[in-house]
Amino acid sequence: MKGQRAVFLDRDGVIVEEVDYLRRLDQLRLLPGSAVAIRRLRAAGLKVVVVTNQSAVGRGWLSLPALRRIHAALRRRLGARGARLDAIYFCPHLPAAGGRACACRKPALGLLRRARRRFGLDFKRSYFIGDSTTDLRTARAAGCAAVLVRTGKGGRDGRYRVKPDRVCRDLAAAADWILAREAA
């Protein structure tokens, strides 16, 4: 039996505006069309799971309670538009120093593996939508289809040399592409 399909989403620059370390609720702004896209993906039977690196916590710029308030506000704002996330997983750690990286910071697969255990996901039948080469590398490592959106960093971070399966202008266009693939 095949596992459940999912769409993994980076948070900043994909669902919400990129603001370089979102730390306050007044910085939280949904990108146009993101709620509709999430609603459509879930209506098609896909799990929608946010996986996000949040090193602002490790840097001491944002507390865990404040991050949880931001995520609760994100869920409320999406919910007000009829959209719901199945889960939000985050890595609070700093980028690797001295070569010792945690197991959850993207491009490591710790966050995705937590979602797989919880929901019985099949990575090979799943998608990862992100705005950075780190997101694309995460998708490749997991075996998911890699979708780059032009919002946020738009792949200009240049951290990794990796090609997406598809480039889309935003989350709404990425959802269109995924839903067309699923219908085929």
Backbone torsions as a table, in degrees:
resi	resn	phi	psi	omega
1	MET	NA	135.8	-179.8
2	LYS	-80.2	148.7	179.0
3	GLY	-78.3	172.6	179.1
4	GLN	-67.6	142.2	175.1
5	ARG	-86.4	149.5	-179.9
6	ALA	-142.5	160.6	168.0
7	VAL	-120.1	115.1	174.4
8	PHE	-87.8	135.0	-179.6
9	LEU	-124.0	132.7	164.7
10	ASP	-71.1	156.2	-177.4
11	ARG	-88.8	-63.8	-173.6
12	ASP	-75.6	127.6	-179.1
13	GLY	86.0	-5.1	178.7
14	VAL	-118.1	-54.5	179.1
15	ILE	-97.6	-42.6	-179.1
16	VAL	-120.0	159.7	179.7
17	GLU	-59.9	140.3	174.5
18	GLU	-75.6	123.4	-179.5
19	VAL	-126.9	12.3	-179.3
20	ASP	60.8	81.6	-178.4
21	TYR	71.5	76.1	175.3
22	LEU	-62.5	117.8	-175.5
23	ARG	-125.7	-14.4	-175.5
24	ARG	-132.0	149.1	179.5
25	LEU	-58.8	-33.5	-178.4
26	ASP	-70.8	-9.0	175.8
27	GLN	-90.5	-11.8	-175.0
28	LEU	-79.8	109.5	178.8
29	ARG	-134.0	122.7	176.9
30	LEU	-65.2	139.9	173.1
31	LEU	-74.7	145.8	179.5
32	PRO	-55.6	133.7	176.5
33	GLY	82.8	-7.4	-175.9
34	SER	-67.7	-41.2	-179.7
35	ALA	-65.1	-42.8	178.7
36	VAL	-62.6	-41.4	179.7
37	ALA	-61.5	-45.9	179.5
38	ILE	-62.6	-43.8	178.7
39	ARG	-59.2	-44.3	-179.3
40	ARG	-65.7	-40.9	179.5
41	LEU	-64.1	-43.2	178.7
42	ARG	-67.5	-37.8	178.8
43	ALA	-62.8	-25.8	178.6
44	ALA	-83.7	2.1	176.4
45	GLY	92.5	9.0	178.8
46	LEU	-91.4	140.5	171.0
47	LYS	-73.8	143.4	177.6
48	VAL	-120.9	114.7	-171.7
49	VAL	-127.0	124.9	175.9
50	VAL	-86.5	132.7	173.2
51	VAL	-129.3	120.0	-170.5
52	THR	-142.2	135.1	171.8
53	ASN	-81.8	130.1	-178.7
54	GLN	-130.6	67.8	-177.4
55	SER	-68.7	-10.8	175.1
56	ALA	-58.5	-29.4	176.9
57	VAL	-67.1	-51.6	179.5
58	GLY	-62.0	-28.6	179.4
59	ARG	-80.7	-8.7	-179.2
60	GLY	82.3	12.4	-179.1
61	TRP	-89.3	-14.3	-175.7
62	LEU	-148.9	130.7	177.9
63	SER	-84.4	159.9	175.6
64	LEU	-60.6	-42.5	176.2
65	PRO	-59.9	-38.6	178.7
66	ALA	-66.6	-40.1	176.7
67	LEU	-62.8	-41.3	178.5
68	ARG	-63.9	-36.4	176.0
69	ARG	-65.5	-40.6	177.1
70	ILE	-61.7	-44.4	179.9
71	HIS	-67.7	-36.3	175.8
72	ALA	-64.5	-41.6	177.9
73	ALA	-65.1	-39.5	176.7
74	LEU	-59.9	-46.3	178.7
75	ARG	-61.1	-42.0	179.6
76	ARG	-63.8	-45.1	-178.5
77	ARG	-65.5	-40.0	175.5
78	LEU	-66.2	-44.3	-179.4
79	GLY	-60.2	-35.9	177.7
80	ALA	-64.0	-19.0	178.3
81	ARG	-107.4	14.8	175.7
82	GLY	80.0	15.5	-179.0
83	ALA	-111.8	148.3	179.7
84	ARG	-140.3	137.3	173.9
85	LEU	-91.8	143.5	176.4
86	ASP	-77.4	-32.4	179.2
87	ALA	-165.9	158.0	171.0
88	ILE	-128.4	121.7	175.0
89	TYR	-117.1	139.0	-178.9
90	PHE	-137.6	151.7	172.4
91	CYS	-106.4	120.2	-179.2
92	PRO	-90.6	1.2	-171.1
93	HIS	-83.6	159.5	174.8
94	LEU	-75.0	157.1	172.0
95	PRO	-57.0	155.1	-176.2
96	ALA	-54.4	133.2	174.3
97	ALA	-119.2	129.4	-179.6
98	GLY	69.4	21.4	176.0
99	GLY	83.6	0.3	-179.6
100	ARG	-102.6	103.7	-178.8
101	ALA	-103.5	151.8	174.0
102	CYS	-74.4	170.5	-178.9
103	ALA	-88.8	-4.5	-175.2
104	CYS	-108.7	-18.6	-177.0
105	ARG	-73.8	124.0	176.8
106	LYS	-57.7	136.5	18.4
107	PRO	-88.5	6.3	172.9
108	ALA	-62.4	159.4	-171.6
109	LEU	-102.0	11.4	-176.6
110	GLY	-55.8	-44.4	-179.2
111	LEU	-66.7	-41.6	179.7
112	LEU	-66.4	-38.3	178.9
113	ARG	-65.7	-35.8	175.2
114	ARG	-60.9	-43.8	178.8
115	ALA	-65.4	-40.3	179.8
116	ARG	-60.8	-44.3	178.9
117	ARG	-62.9	-43.9	-176.6
118	ARG	-66.8	-42.6	-171.7
119	PHE	-108.9	-1.1	-177.9
120	GLY	65.6	46.8	-173.3
121	LEU	-81.9	149.9	174.0
122	ASP	-109.8	105.2	-178.1
123	PHE	-58.2	-37.9	-177.0
124	LYS	-65.1	-21.8	179.4
125	ARG	-104.4	12.8	-174.4
126	SER	-113.9	173.8	-175.5
127	TYR	-131.1	152.4	173.7
128	PHE	-130.3	121.1	179.2
129	ILE	-109.4	122.8	179.9
130	GLY	-147.0	172.9	-179.4
131	ASP	-113.5	4.8	-176.6
132	SER	-131.1	162.4	176.2
133	THR	-68.8	-24.4	173.8
134	THR	-62.5	-42.1	177.6
135	ASP	-63.6	-42.4	179.6
136	LEU	-63.8	-41.4	179.0
137	ARG	-65.0	-37.5	176.5
138	THR	-61.3	-45.8	178.6
139	ALA	-58.6	-46.5	-179.3
140	ARG	-61.8	-43.8	-179.2
141	ALA	-62.6	-34.2	-179.4
142	ALA	-83.7	-20.8	-176.0
143	GLY	89.4	14.5	177.5
144	CYS	-83.7	158.5	168.7
145	ALA	-68.3	134.7	-175.1
146	ALA	-103.7	120.8	180.0
147	VAL	-118.9	124.9	177.4
148	LEU	-100.9	129.6	173.8
149	VAL	-103.5	148.3	-177.3
150	ARG	-83.0	-6.0	175.0
151	THR	-75.4	168.6	179.8
152	GLY	61.8	-130.4	-179.9
153	LYS	-71.5	-24.9	178.3
154	GLY	58.4	26.4	179.1
155	GLY	81.6	4.6	-176.6
156	ARG	-83.9	1.3	-179.0
157	ASP	-67.0	-26.7	174.5
158	GLY	63.1	20.6	-177.5
159	ARG	-71.7	-39.4	-178.0
160	TYR	-130.6	151.8	174.2
161	ARG	-95.0	98.3	-177.9
162	VAL	-149.8	142.2	-177.9
163	LYS	-104.7	139.6	175.7
164	PRO	-80.9	162.2	170.6
165	ASP	-75.4	-28.6	-178.3
166	ARG	-153.5	143.8	172.7
167	VAL	-113.9	129.9	-178.5
168	CYS	-129.8	154.1	-178.1
169	ARG	-67.5	-31.8	-177.8
170	ASP	-163.5	-177.7	-177.6
171	LEU	-62.4	-37.4	179.3
172	ALA	-61.6	-43.9	178.7
173	ALA	-68.1	-36.1	176.4
174	ALA	-63.6	-41.6	177.4
175	ALA	-62.5	-40.6	176.7
176	ASP	-56.7	-47.4	-178.1
177	TRP	-63.6	-45.3	-179.7
178	ILE	-62.7	-46.1	-178.0
179	LEU	-65.7	-33.4	175.1
180	ALA	-65.9	-42.6	177.3
181	ARG	-63.0	-41.6	-179.0
182	GLU	-66.4	-33.4	-179.0
183	ALA	-76.1	-23.3	-175.7
184	ALA	-74.2	NA	NA
